[in-house]
Amino acid sequence: MAVRILGWDLNVAFRLGDAMGVHPFAIAELLPDIEAVAVYHMNKRAPSSDDA
């Protein structure tokens, strides 16, 4: 069975950003696009069930 990432926990991302001093508006604007690209590439690199 292949492992696939569906997305990130954005609540945690907002809390982490707040702890790092990032403005919530910047997180809300930028993080969804960053998440989509990162999840795509993580799933692309993950071994598929054919590789096992």
KATA-V23466 format. One line per field, one symbol per residue. phi: phi as a letter, one per 40 degrees, with the letter a starting at -180 (. if undefined). A space follows every 50 residues. Layout:
BEGIN
phi: ???
END
This chain:
BEGIN
phi: .ccbccibccccccccccccgccdcccccccdcccdcccdcccccccccc cc
END
